[in-house]
Amino acid sequence: MMKDKMLETLRKMKDLKILVVGDVMLDRYIFGRVERISPEAPVPVVEVEREEFRLGGASNVANNLANLGVKTYLAGVVGADYGRHILRGLMKSAGIEDLTVEDPQRPTTEKARVVSMSQQLLRIDWEDKRPIEGKVLKELLERLDVDVDGVIVSDYAKGVVCQQLMDRIKEKKVFISIDPRPVNKHLYFGADLMTPNEKEAKQMGGDKPVETLGWKLKEELGLKTLVITLGAKGMSLFDREYFHFPAKAKQVYDVSGAGDTAVAVLTSAYIATKDWHIACELANLCAGIVVGKLGTTPITLEEVIREIEEG
């Protein structure tokens, strides 16, 4: 029965239009081998074998949606640099509608990871966390004027998510979900869904047992629904009642991007079905797929269907 409901949900999701707003990022992976230590300092020398670019942050949320057949729009801020060309090329290839705004005063947020033998050795970040303002903010607010079934706010606290942005999103009168950052807790009041992980939930509500913490956050922020993702322990739903969904992962290899996948699937599946149990079961299954991959990697419709059919 659940198998049929999940497959029907995937079919319904293809009729949806969802806008993702937040901190778009470019993820760069530099893969190589280490065979010696540098004579200049006690650090490994990585001989580069290949390089990959992937959509990260809010862009990864959008990529997950697009891969599931959802008509997806992405609004955020990029720099006037070469990184924006790579990011926009990846968005075009994924079928994501580009609503990003260029800000010549900041770089495109980029995270470069150096990897050898499937182990991350180093991460290098290019970013500017100052709040957006002026012409850039005005243009971004204008780009939110698209007809959609729901909005996902993907907040990585890089300066895009602010009060003016949230006010404009709420004016749309559609389903709003939040992948939060504790520092911006005050911006999320009244959302239809919020999806913190356990660490973020505790930073916002205190070091309490998950069930107590969930009800506290839900009431304090006036949330209609709260889902706390718990990594290897699954996820907990706080709606009219509490329900825990055990994890579906066969193996946990890399948790990067699992939160992006969870909020994308929870939002689209609920809008399609109005059933939180189906949405959570499907999101749990999808998150279980991505944690078995290296780095920021979205799900694909084919692998989700295969996983469902295999039970």
C-alpha positions in Angstrom: 0.0 0.0 0.0 2.7 2.5 1.0 4.7 1.6 -2.2 1.7 2.5 -4.4 1.2 5.7 -2.5 4.8 6.7 -2.9 4.8 6.0 -6.7 1.5 8.0 -7.0 3.1 10.9 -5.1 6.0 11.0 -7.5 3.6 11.2 -10.4 1.7 14.1 -8.7 4.9 16.0 -8.0 5.5 16.4 -11.7 2.5 18.9 -11.8 4.0 21.2 -9.2 5.8 24.5 -9.4 8.1 25.4 -6.5 10.3 28.4 -5.9 13.5 28.0 -3.9 14.9 31.1 -2.3 18.1 31.4 -0.4 21.9 31.1 -0.4 23.0 29.6 -3.8 26.4 27.9 -3.7 28.9 26.3 -6.1 30.5 23.2 -4.7 33.9 22.3 -6.2 35.5 18.9 -5.7 39.2 18.4 -6.4 40.1 14.7 -6.5 43.6 13.5 -6.4 46.1 11.1 -4.8 48.6 11.7 -2.0 52.0 10.0 -2.2 54.3 12.3 -0.4 54.6 15.1 2.2 55.6 18.6 1.1 59.2 19.6 1.8 57.9 23.1 2.5 55.6 22.2 5.4 54.3 19.0 7.1 51.3 18.8 4.8 50.3 16.2 2.1 50.9 17.0 -1.6 47.8 16.2 -3.6 48.4 15.4 -7.2 45.1 16.4 -8.9 43.4 13.8 -11.1 40.1 15.5 -11.8 37.8 18.3 -10.8 34.0 18.4 -10.5 31.5 21.3 -10.0 28.1 20.7 -8.3 25.1 22.7 -7.2 25.2 23.4 -3.5 23.2 25.1 -0.8 19.8 26.4 -2.1 20.9 25.3 -5.6 21.1 21.7 -4.4 17.5 22.0 -3.0 16.4 23.1 -6.4 18.4 20.4 -8.1 16.6 17.7 -6.0 13.2 19.1 -7.0 14.1 19.4 -10.7 15.4 15.8 -10.7 12.0 14.6 -9.3 10.2 16.4 -12.2 9.0 19.5 -10.3 9.0 22.8 -12.3 11.6 24.6 -10.2 12.6 28.2 -9.9 15.7 29.4 -8.0 16.2 32.9 -6.6 19.3 34.1 -4.8 22.5 36.1 -5.3 25.6 35.4 -7.3 28.8 37.5 -7.8 29.9 39.1 -11.1 32.6 36.5 -11.5 33.4 33.3 -13.4 31.8 31.2 -10.7 28.4 32.5 -11.7 28.8 31.2 -15.2 29.6 27.7 -13.9 26.6 27.8 -11.5 24.2 29.1 -14.1 25.4 26.4 -16.6 24.7 23.7 -14.1 21.3 25.2 -13.4 20.4 25.2 -17.1 21.5 21.6 -17.5 19.3 20.6 -14.5 16.3 22.4 -16.0 16.1 25.0 -13.2 14.6 28.4 -14.0 17.2 31.0 -13.1 16.0 34.0 -11.1 19.4 34.8 -9.5 20.6 38.4 -9.2 24.2 39.5 -9.7 26.0 41.5 -6.9 29.3 42.9 -8.1 30.3 43.6 -4.5 30.5 39.9 -3.4 31.8 36.7 -4.8 29.7 33.8 -5.9 29.6 31.6 -2.7 31.9 28.7 -3.5 33.1 25.8 -1.3 36.1 23.8 -2.7 36.9 20.4 -1.2 40.1 18.6 -1.7 39.5 14.8 -1.6 41.9 11.9 -1.7 41.0 8.2 -1.3 37.4 9.2 -0.6 38.6 11.4 2.4 38.2 15.1 2.5 41.5 16.7 3.4 40.6 20.4 3.2 37.8 22.8 2.4 38.3 26.3 1.1 35.4 28.8 1.2 34.8 32.0 -0.9 31.9 33.9 0.6 30.5 37.2 1.9 28.0 37.0 4.7 26.9 40.7 4.7 23.2 41.2 4.4 22.1 42.1 0.9 20.6 45.5 0.5 19.8 48.4 -1.9 19.5 47.6 -5.6 20.4 43.9 -5.2 17.7 43.3 -2.6 15.1 45.3 -4.6 15.8 43.2 -7.7 15.7 40.0 -5.8 12.3 40.8 -4.2 10.9 41.6 -7.7 12.0 38.2 -9.0 9.8 36.5 -6.4 6.8 37.4 -8.5 6.2 34.0 -10.0 3.1 31.8 -9.8 4.0 28.7 -7.7 2.5 26.1 -5.4 5.0 26.6 -2.7 8.3 28.3 -1.6 11.3 26.7 0.1 13.6 29.1 2.0 17.0 27.5 2.1 18.9 29.6 4.6 22.7 29.1 5.1 23.1 32.5 6.8 25.1 34.0 4.0 23.1 37.3 4.0 20.2 36.6 1.5 17.4 35.6 4.0 16.2 38.8 5.7 13.0 40.3 7.1 12.1 42.1 3.8 12.5 38.8 1.9 10.4 36.8 4.3 7.7 39.5 4.3 7.5 39.4 0.5 7.4 35.6 0.5 4.5 35.6 3.0 2.6 37.9 0.7 2.4 35.2 -1.9 -0.1 33.2 0.3 1.4 29.8 -0.6 2.9 26.9 1.3 6.2 28.1 2.9 8.9 25.7 4.2 12.2 26.7 5.9 15.5 24.9 6.1 16.8 27.1 8.9 19.9 28.5 10.5 19.5 29.2 14.3 20.9 32.8 13.9 17.8 33.7 11.9 15.3 32.0 14.1 13.3 35.2 14.5 12.5 35.3 10.7 10.7 32.0 10.6 7.5 32.7 12.6 4.3 31.3 11.1 5.9 29.0 8.5 4.0 26.0 7.2 7.0 23.7 7.7 10.5 24.0 9.3 13.1 21.2 9.0 16.1 21.7 11.3 18.5 18.9 12.1 18.9 17.9 15.7 21.8 20.2 16.4 20.0 23.2 14.9 16.9 22.5 16.8 18.8 22.4 20.1 20.6 25.6 19.3 17.2 27.2 18.8 15.3 25.6 21.7 17.8 24.3 24.2 19.3 20.9 25.1 16.1 19.0 25.7 14.8 15.5 24.6 13.7 15.7 20.9 10.0 15.3 21.6 9.9 18.1 24.2 12.1 20.3 22.0 9.9 19.8 19.0 6.7 20.9 20.7 8.5 23.9 22.3 9.8 25.1 18.9 6.5 24.6 17.1 4.6 26.7 19.7 7.3 29.3 20.1 7.6 30.0 16.3 3.9 29.5 15.5 4.8 26.7 13.0 2.0 24.6 11.4 4.4 21.6 11.1 7.9 20.8 12.3 10.1 18.0 11.2 13.4 17.4 13.0 15.9 15.4 11.0 18.0 13.1 13.1 20.6 11.6 10.8 21.1 7.9 11.4 18.0 7.9 13.7 15.6 9.1 11.0 13.2 12.0 11.5 10.5 13.2 13.9 7.2 14.8 12.8 5.4 17.3 14.9 2.0 18.1 13.4 -1.2 17.6 15.2 0.6 14.7 16.9 4.1 13.3 17.2 5.4 10.5 15.1 8.9 9.1 14.6 10.2 7.7 11.3 13.2 5.4 11.5 16.1 6.0 9.0 16.1 4.1 5.7 19.8 4.4 4.9 21.6 1.2 3.9 24.9 2.8 4.7 26.0 6.3 5.7 28.9 7.5 3.6 28.5 11.3 3.5 25.7 13.4 5.1 26.5 16.4 2.8 23.2 17.6 1.2 20.9 15.3 3.1 19.1 18.2 4.7 18.6 19.8 1.2 17.1 16.5 -0.1 14.8 16.2 3.0 13.3 19.7 2.7 12.8 19.3 -1.1 11.0 16.0 -0.8 9.0 16.9 2.3 7.7 20.1 0.7 6.9 18.7 -2.7 5.4 15.5 -1.4 3.2 17.2 1.1 1.9 19.8 -1.4 1.1 16.9 -3.8 -0.7 14.7 -1.2 -1.6 16.8 1.9 -0.4 13.7 3.8 2.6 14.1 6.2 3.1 10.4 6.7 3.6 9.8 3.0 5.8 12.9 2.8 8.0 11.8 5.7 8.3 8.2 4.5 9.4 9.4 1.0 11.8 12.0 2.4 13.4 9.4 4.7 13.9 7.0 1.8 15.4 9.8 -0.4 17.7 11.0 2.4 18.8 7.4 2.8 19.9 7.3 -0.8 22.0 10.5 -0.8 23.9 9.7 2.4 25.3 6.7 0.6 27.0 9.0 -2.0 30.2 11.1 -1.8 29.6 14.9 -1.5 26.7 17.1 -2.5 24.7 14.8 -4.8 21.0 15.1 -5.5 18.6 12.1 -5.9 17.4 11.0 -9.3 13.8 9.9 -10.1 15.1 6.6 -11.4 16.9 5.6 -8.2 14.0 6.6 -6.0 11.5 4.5 -8.1 14.0 1.6 -8.0 14.3 1.9 -4.2 10.5 2.0 -3.8 10.0 -1.0 -6.0 12.6 -3.0 -4.2 10.9 -2.4 -1.0 
